[in-house]
């Protein structure tokens, strides 16, 4: 493990240039690499995110911390890759929660709060509830509106949401297929209200929203622009979640509504004349969902952009996702960054942007790339492990990526790819390059610490 606090300490640069800084981190849920226009999407309309890319920096080789929801959020918020992270898989704790962040594990919000920032979050938490140590209000957030539980978040028209730990009924909703209050609109309104309430104060705003995660549910006015644009056979509900008469239109509508929210957040910052004191980052927790699940048709939308694998996979399609950064006072406009980076780097980047010194992170600050000032450090190693979906592990070093799958079976698979020549991971080099395989296997073993909470026998029992 590489601890890079020294880089942050030596290069700490406050974001503010005359006003209180505002930092906004927006995370889509199962948003694929190629589901935005600025990443090649041809069907789904995302004008605000495309504008954000033109006015800011677009990353082409950013990866999430894990291929599924809860561990990805843990890596993002705590700055540790999945070989060190506290949460390494989804694990439901009934009735409304997931395995909580243990006591003593701090999030980036804890650091912001100690620095004097107001902190707020709206969306899907997935790292505990108000009944245990994972409560977002105990993890650095002054306010939280949304879902504690990932299963609860499978309904976009919920009968209630948690607001600062209390269950608050949502008007006109009965947990049915449709309703009067779409949760994404609640999160958007809450975000804009918080920006207004803290326009004279430093603010860290975290928006882990739940689109386009199935179930396919969206307001009719969001679906309307896509009606009649393409063939759209009904989804009968035979592959889980809720049925929908126009599933492709609903999926596209969910992403376009996400796009609208991002545009409104940026426009609100402009209206407050805070754009020069702002950093807004937009990304996803993992790649797109499996084709057909809940009616999602990611093959139709070419959601992974030709990358191999989808959600739940440590191949590129499961972890390579969009990352956009905007902030006219700091972030270069129209820049495209091809630097290999991943979720812990966002933690380090936000910390440096706000002048916060941290240690114990696996991340490297991306501020030199965003500002165009100074030398951008690079990762020697990037690491992932995932005990789910049969057991998987991946390591990227020097442009070579080693992928291990089916580790819980009697027939595990090890593959080696040169991503510069083969981003789609089609040409397995492992048979012809055994020395590289052995080297990366040893390097991967050195990157992890076994977890008491999330046993991974295939890796826990190996020797470094």
C-alpha positions as CSV (number, residue, x, y, z in Angstrom):
1,X,0.0,0.0,0.0
2,X,1.2,3.5,-0.8
3,X,0.4,6.3,1.5
4,X,0.5,9.6,-0.3
5,X,-0.4,12.1,2.4
6,X,3.0,13.7,1.8
7,X,1.9,14.8,-1.7
8,X,-1.2,16.4,-0.3
9,X,0.7,18.0,2.5
10,X,3.3,19.4,0.2
11,X,0.9,20.6,-2.4
12,X,-2.1,21.7,-0.4
13,X,-3.9,24.4,-2.3
14,X,-7.2,25.9,-1.1
15,X,-10.0,26.0,-3.7
16,X,-11.3,29.4,-2.6
17,X,-10.3,32.6,-4.5
18,X,-12.3,35.1,-2.7
19,X,-15.4,33.4,-1.4
20,X,-16.2,30.4,0.8
21,X,-15.5,27.2,-1.2
22,X,-18.2,24.8,-2.3
23,X,-17.4,21.2,-3.2
24,X,-20.0,19.0,-4.9
25,X,-19.6,15.3,-5.6
26,X,-22.4,13.7,-7.7
27,X,-22.4,9.9,-8.1
28,X,-24.8,8.1,-10.5
29,X,-25.9,4.6,-9.8
30,X,-24.9,1.9,-12.4
31,X,-24.2,4.7,-14.9
32,X,-22.1,3.2,-17.7
33,X,-19.0,4.5,-19.3
34,X,-20.7,5.4,-22.6
35,X,-24.1,6.5,-21.4
36,X,-23.3,10.2,-21.7
37,X,-23.0,12.1,-25.0
38,X,-19.5,13.3,-24.1
39,X,-18.4,9.7,-23.9
40,X,-20.0,8.7,-27.2
41,X,-23.7,8.0,-26.4
42,X,-25.9,8.5,-29.5
43,X,-29.4,8.0,-28.1
44,X,-29.7,9.4,-24.6
45,X,-29.6,13.2,-24.4
46,X,-27.2,14.6,-21.9
47,X,-26.7,18.3,-22.9
48,X,-25.8,19.6,-19.4
49,X,-23.1,16.9,-18.8
50,X,-21.8,17.5,-22.3
51,X,-21.5,21.2,-21.5
52,X,-19.8,20.3,-18.3
53,X,-17.2,18.4,-20.3
54,X,-16.6,21.3,-22.6
55,X,-16.2,23.7,-19.7
56,X,-14.2,21.4,-17.5
57,X,-12.1,18.2,-17.6
58,X,-13.2,14.8,-18.8
59,X,-11.3,11.7,-17.7
60,X,-11.2,8.7,-20.0
61,X,-9.5,6.1,-17.8
62,X,-11.1,6.5,-14.4
63,X,-12.3,3.4,-12.5
64,X,-14.7,3.0,-9.6
65,X,-13.4,1.4,-6.4
66,X,-15.5,-1.8,-6.8
67,X,-18.0,-3.2,-9.4
68,X,-21.0,-3.0,-7.0
69,X,-22.7,-0.4,-4.9
70,X,-21.7,-0.6,-1.2
71,X,-18.0,-1.3,-1.5
72,X,-17.6,1.2,-4.3
73,X,-19.1,3.9,-2.0
74,X,-16.8,2.8,0.8
75,X,-13.7,3.2,-1.4
76,X,-14.9,6.6,-2.6
77,X,-15.7,8.1,0.8
78,X,-12.8,6.6,2.8
79,X,-10.0,6.8,0.2
80,X,-8.9,3.2,0.4
81,X,-8.9,0.6,-2.3
82,X,-10.8,-2.7,-1.9
83,X,-7.8,-4.5,-0.5
84,X,-7.8,-2.2,2.5
85,X,-11.4,-0.9,2.6
86,X,-13.8,-1.7,5.5
87,X,-16.7,-2.7,3.2
88,X,-15.8,-5.1,0.3
89,X,-19.2,-6.5,-0.8
90,X,-22.9,-5.8,-0.6
91,X,-24.4,-7.3,2.5
92,X,-28.0,-6.6,3.5
93,X,-28.9,-6.0,7.2
94,X,-32.6,-6.3,7.5
95,X,-34.9,-4.5,7.7
96,X,-33.4,-1.3,6.1
97,X,-29.7,-1.3,5.8
98,X,-26.4,-2.7,4.7
99,X,-23.3,-3.7,6.6
100,X,-22.3,-0.5,8.4
101,X,-19.0,1.3,8.3
102,X,-17.3,0.2,11.5
103,X,-16.5,2.6,14.4
104,X,-13.4,4.6,13.7
105,X,-13.6,4.6,9.9
106,X,-13.8,8.2,8.8
107,X,-15.2,9.5,5.5
108,X,-14.1,12.6,3.5
109,X,-17.1,14.3,5.1
110,X,-15.5,14.0,8.6
111,X,-12.5,15.9,7.3
112,X,-14.6,18.6,5.7
113,X,-16.6,19.0,8.8
114,X,-13.5,19.5,11.0
115,X,-12.4,22.1,8.5
116,X,-15.5,24.1,9.2
117,X,-17.6,23.1,6.2
118,X,-21.3,22.5,6.3
119,X,-21.9,18.9,5.0
120,X,-25.0,17.4,3.5
121,X,-25.9,14.3,1.4
122,X,-28.9,13.2,-0.5
123,X,-29.5,9.9,-2.3
124,X,-28.5,6.3,-1.6
125,X,-26.2,5.7,1.4
126,X,-25.8,1.9,1.6
127,X,-23.2,2.0,4.4
128,X,-25.4,1.7,7.5
129,X,-28.4,3.2,9.2
130,X,-29.4,5.5,11.9
131,X,-29.4,2.5,14.2
132,X,-25.7,1.7,14.0
133,X,-22.2,3.1,13.5
134,X,-22.8,3.6,9.7
135,X,-25.4,6.4,10.2
136,X,-24.4,9.1,7.7
137,X,-25.0,11.6,10.6
138,X,-22.1,9.9,12.4
139,X,-19.9,9.8,9.4
140,X,-19.5,13.5,8.9
141,X,-22.8,14.7,7.4
142,X,-24.8,17.4,9.1
143,X,-27.9,16.4,7.0
144,X,-28.9,13.3,5.0
145,X,-32.0,12.8,2.9
146,X,-32.6,9.5,1.1
147,X,-32.3,5.8,1.4
148,X,-30.2,4.0,4.0
149,X,-30.9,0.6,2.3
150,X,-30.0,-0.4,-1.2
151,X,-33.1,-2.7,-1.5
152,X,-35.3,0.2,-0.4
153,X,-33.7,2.2,-3.2
154,X,-35.1,-0.2,-5.8
155,X,-38.2,1.9,-5.7
156,X,-38.0,5.4,-7.1
157,X,-41.5,6.2,-5.8
158,X,-41.0,5.2,-2.1
159,X,-43.6,5.7,0.6
160,X,-40.9,7.2,2.8
161,X,-37.4,8.5,2.8
162,X,-35.1,9.0,5.7
163,X,-34.5,12.7,6.6
164,X,-31.9,13.1,9.3
165,X,-32.7,9.7,10.7
166,X,-36.5,10.0,10.7
167,X,-38.9,8.3,8.3
168,X,-40.7,11.0,6.3
169,X,-43.7,10.0,4.2
170,X,-43.5,11.0,0.5
171,X,-46.7,12.6,-0.8
172,X,-48.7,10.6,-3.1
173,X,-46.5,7.5,-3.0
174,X,-47.6,4.0,-1.9
175,X,-44.5,2.0,-3.0
176,X,-46.2,1.3,-6.3
177,X,-44.9,1.4,-9.9
178,X,-45.7,5.1,-10.1
179,X,-46.5,7.9,-7.7
180,X,-46.6,11.6,-7.2
181,X,-43.0,12.1,-5.7
182,X,-40.0,10.8,-7.6
183,X,-37.1,10.5,-5.2
184,X,-34.6,11.9,-7.7
185,X,-36.6,15.1,-7.8
186,X,-36.5,15.2,-4.0
187,X,-32.7,15.0,-4.1
188,X,-32.4,17.7,-6.7
189,X,-34.6,20.1,-4.7
190,X,-32.7,19.3,-1.5
191,X,-29.4,20.0,-3.2
192,X,-30.5,23.3,-4.6
193,X,-32.0,24.3,-1.2
194,X,-28.7,23.5,0.6
195,X,-26.7,25.5,-1.9
196,X,-29.0,28.5,-1.2
197,X,-28.9,28.0,2.5
198,X,-25.1,27.9,2.6
199,X,-24.2,30.4,-0.1
200,X,-22.1,32.4,2.4
201,X,-20.4,29.4,4.0
202,X,-18.1,26.5,2.9
203,X,-20.2,23.5,1.8
204,X,-19.5,19.9,0.9
205,X,-22.5,18.4,-0.9
206,X,-22.6,14.7,-1.7
207,X,-25.2,13.5,-4.1
208,X,-25.1,9.6,-4.5
209,X,-28.3,9.5,-6.5
210,X,-30.0,6.3,-7.7
211,X,-30.3,6.7,-11.5
212,X,-30.3,4.8,-13.7
213,X,-30.4,1.8,-11.3
214,X,-33.4,-0.3,-11.9
215,X,-36.4,-0.5,-11.2
216,X,-37.2,1.5,-14.4
217,X,-39.3,4.3,-13.1
218,X,-39.4,7.9,-14.2
219,X,-42.0,10.8,-14.3
220,X,-44.1,10.9,-17.5
221,X,-42.7,14.3,-18.5
222,X,-39.2,12.9,-18.4
223,X,-40.2,9.9,-20.6
224,X,-42.2,11.9,-23.1
225,X,-39.2,13.2,-25.2
226,X,-38.2,9.6,-26.0
227,X,-41.6,8.2,-27.0
228,X,-41.7,7.0,-30.6
229,X,-38.0,7.6,-31.0
230,X,-37.1,3.8,-31.2
231,X,-38.7,0.4,-30.9
232,X,-39.6,-0.1,-27.3
233,X,-41.2,-3.5,-26.4
234,X,-42.7,-3.7,-22.9
235,X,-40.8,-5.2,-20.1
236,X,-43.1,-7.8,-18.3
237,X,-41.1,-8.0,-15.1
238,X,-39.7,-11.5,-15.9
239,X,-36.1,-10.6,-14.9
240,X,-36.8,-8.9,-11.6
241,X,-37.8,-5.5,-10.4
242,X,-40.9,-3.8,-11.8
243,X,-42.6,-4.2,-15.2
244,X,-42.7,-1.2,-17.5
245,X,-44.6,-0.5,-20.8
246,X,-41.7,1.6,-22.3
247,X,-38.5,0.4,-20.7
248,X,-36.0,1.9,-23.1
249,X,-37.7,5.3,-22.9
250,X,-37.8,5.1,-19.1
251,X,-34.1,4.2,-18.9
252,X,-33.1,7.1,-21.1
253,X,-35.4,9.4,-19.2
254,X,-33.7,8.6,-15.9
255,X,-30.3,9.5,-17.3
256,X,-31.6,12.7,-18.9
257,X,-33.2,13.7,-15.6
258,X,-29.8,13.1,-13.9
259,X,-28.3,15.3,-16.5
260,X,-30.9,18.0,-15.7
261,X,-30.0,17.9,-12.1
262,X,-26.3,18.4,-12.8
263,X,-27.1,21.4,-15.0
264,X,-29.3,22.9,-12.3
265,X,-26.6,22.5,-9.7
266,X,-24.0,24.3,-11.9
267,X,-26.5,27.0,-12.9
268,X,-27.3,27.6,-9.2
269,X,-23.6,28.1,-8.5
270,X,-23.3,30.6,-11.3
271,X,-26.4,32.5,-10.1
272,X,-24.7,32.7,-6.7
273,X,-21.5,33.9,-8.4
274,X,-19.6,31.0,-6.8
275,X,-18.3,29.2,-9.8
276,X,-14.8,30.5,-9.2
277,X,-14.8,29.0,-5.7
278,X,-16.4,25.7,-6.7
279,X,-15.3,22.2,-7.6
280,X,-18.0,19.9,-9.0
281,X,-17.2,16.3,-9.8
282,X,-19.6,13.8,-11.5
283,X,-19.0,10.0,-11.7
284,X,-20.6,6.6,-11.2
285,X,-20.4,3.9,-8.6
286,X,-19.8,1.1,-11.1
287,X,-20.6,0.0,-14.7
288,X,-24.0,-0.6,-16.2
289,X,-26.3,-3.3,-15.0
290,X,-26.5,-6.7,-16.7
291,X,-28.5,-6.7,-20.0
292,X,-32.1,-7.5,-19.4
293,X,-32.1,-7.2,-15.6
294,X,-35.1,-5.2,-14.5
295,X,-35.8,-4.4,-18.2
296,X,-32.5,-2.5,-18.7
297,X,-31.3,-2.8,-22.3
298,X,-27.6,-1.8,-22.1
299,X,-26.8,-3.6,-25.3
300,X,-29.3,-1.3,-27.1
301,X,-27.7,1.8,-25.7
302,X,-24.1,0.4,-26.0
303,X,-23.7,1.4,-22.3
304,X,-20.2,0.1,-21.8
305,X,-18.8,1.5,-25.0
306,X,-17.4,-1.8,-26.1
307,X,-15.6,-2.5,-22.8
308,X,-15.7,-6.1,-21.5
309,X,-18.0,-6.9,-18.6
310,X,-20.7,-5.0,-16.8
311,X,-21.7,-4.4,-13.2
312,X,-20.3,-7.0,-10.8
313,X,-17.2,-7.5,-12.9
314,X,-13.6,-6.3,-12.4
315,X,-13.2,-6.2,-16.2
316,X,-13.1,-2.7,-17.6
317,X,-16.9,-2.6,-18.3
318,X,-17.6,-3.2,-14.6
319,X,-15.3,-0.5,-13.2
320,X,-14.4,2.0,-15.9
321,X,-16.9,4.8,-15.6
322,X,-17.3,8.5,-16.4
323,X,-15.6,11.2,-14.4
324,X,-16.1,14.9,-15.1
325,X,-14.7,17.9,-13.2
326,X,-15.9,21.5,-13.4
327,X,-14.9,24.7,-11.7
328,X,-13.9,27.7,-13.8
329,X,-11.7,29.1,-11.0
330,X,-9.5,26.0,-11.0
331,X,-10.4,23.3,-13.6
332,X,-9.1,23.5,-17.1
333,X,-11.8,23.9,-19.7
334,X,-12.1,21.4,-22.6
335,X,-9.4,19.2,-21.3
336,X,-9.3,15.4,-21.7
337,X,-7.2,13.4,-19.2
338,X,-6.1,9.9,-20.0
339,X,-4.4,9.3,-16.7
340,X,-5.2,5.9,-15.1
341,X,-7.0,6.8,-11.8
342,X,-9.7,5.4,-9.5
343,X,-12.0,6.1,-6.6
344,X,-9.4,6.7,-3.8
345,X,-8.1,9.5,-6.0
346,X,-11.3,11.5,-5.6
347,X,-10.9,11.5,-1.9
348,X,-7.3,12.8,-2.2
349,X,-8.4,15.4,-4.8
350,X,-11.3,16.8,-2.8
351,X,-9.0,17.0,0.3
352,X,-6.3,19.0,-1.6
353,X,-8.9,21.2,-3.3
354,X,-10.2,22.3,0.1
355,X,-6.8,22.6,1.8
356,X,-7.3,19.5,4.0
357,X,-4.4,17.4,5.0
358,X,-5.1,13.7,5.2
359,X,-3.1,10.5,5.6
360,X,-3.8,6.8,5.2
361,X,-5.3,7.1,1.7
362,X,-4.5,5.0,-1.3
363,X,-5.3,7.9,-3.5
364,X,-3.3,10.4,-5.5
365,X,-4.7,14.0,-5.9
366,X,-5.7,14.8,-9.4
367,X,-5.5,18.6,-8.8
368,X,-2.3,18.9,-11.0
369,X,-4.3,17.5,-13.9
370,X,-7.4,19.6,-13.2
371,X,-5.4,22.9,-12.8
372,X,-2.6,22.2,-15.3
373,X,-0.2,23.2,-12.7
374,X,2.6,21.1,-11.3
375,X,3.6,17.5,-12.0
376,X,0.9,14.9,-11.8
377,X,2.0,11.9,-9.8
378,X,0.9,8.5,-11.3
379,X,0.0,5.2,-9.7
380,X,2.5,2.4,-9.9
381,X,-0.3,0.0,-8.9
382,X,-4.1,0.1,-8.9
383,X,-5.9,-2.8,-7.1
384,X,-9.4,-4.3,-6.9
385,X,-10.8,-7.3,-5.2
386,X,-14.4,-8.5,-5.0
387,X,-15.5,-11.6,-3.1
388,X,-18.9,-11.6,-4.9
389,X,-19.9,-13.0,-8.3
390,X,-17.6,-16.1,-7.9
391,X,-14.7,-14.2,-6.4
392,X,-12.6,-11.8,-8.4
393,X,-9.3,-9.8,-8.2
394,X,-7.6,-7.3,-10.6
395,X,-4.4,-5.3,-10.6
396,X,-3.2,-2.7,-13.0
397,X,0.5,-1.9,-13.1
398,X,2.6,-0.5,-16.0
399,X,-0.3,-0.7,-18.4
400,X,-0.7,-4.5,-17.8
401,X,-3.9,-5.6,-16.1
402,X,-4.2,-9.0,-14.4
403,X,-7.7,-10.3,-14.0
404,X,-8.6,-13.3,-11.8
405,X,-12.1,-14.7,-11.9
406,X,-14.1,-17.7,-10.5
407,X,-11.7,-17.7,-7.5
408,X,-14.3,-19.5,-5.4
409,X,-14.5,-22.4,-7.8
410,X,-12.3,-25.4,-8.6
411,X,-11.5,-23.8,-12.0
412,X,-10.2,-20.2,-11.4
413,X,-9.3,-18.2,-14.4
414,X,-6.3,-15.8,-14.7
415,X,-5.9,-13.5,-17.7
416,X,-3.5,-10.7,-18.6
417,X,-4.2,-7.7,-20.9
418,X,-2.2,-4.9,-22.3
419,X,-4.8,-2.1,-22.0
420,X,-3.0,0.4,-24.2
421,X,-3.4,-2.0,-27.1
422,X,-6.4,-3.9,-26.0
423,X,-8.9,-1.8,-23.9
424,X,-11.6,-4.2,-24.6
425,X,-9.7,-7.0,-22.9
426,X,-10.1,-9.5,-25.7
427,X,-6.5,-10.8,-26.2
428,X,-5.4,-12.8,-23.2
429,X,-1.6,-12.6,-22.9
430,X,-1.3,-14.9,-19.8
431,X,-0.2,-18.0,-21.7
432,X,2.6,-16.2,-23.5
433,X,3.9,-14.0,-20.6
434,X,4.1,-16.2,-17.5
435,X,6.8,-14.1,-15.9
436,X,4.5,-11.0,-16.0
437,X,1.6,-13.1,-14.6
438,X,3.8,-14.3,-11.6
439,X,5.1,-10.8,-11.0
440,X,1.6,-9.3,-10.9
441,X,0.3,-12.1,-8.7
442,X,2.9,-11.4,-6.1
443,X,2.3,-7.7,-6.4
444,X,-1.5,-8.2,-6.0
445,X,-0.9,-10.3,-2.8
446,X,1.1,-7.4,-1.3
447,X,-1.7,-4.9,-1.8
448,X,-4.3,-6.5,0.5
449,X,-5.0,-7.1,4.1
450,X,-7.6,-9.8,4.9
451,X,-10.9,-8.6,6.2
452,X,-12.6,-10.1,9.3
453,X,-16.0,-8.8,8.0
454,X,-15.7,-10.0,4.4
455,X,-13.8,-13.4,4.2
456,X,-12.2,-14.2,0.9
457,X,-10.7,-17.7,1.4
458,X,-9.1,-17.9,-2.1
459,X,-7.0,-14.8,-1.2
460,X,-6.9,-14.9,2.6
461,X,-5.2,-18.3,2.5
462,X,-2.5,-17.4,0.0
463,X,1.0,-16.4,1.0
464,X,2.6,-13.1,-0.1
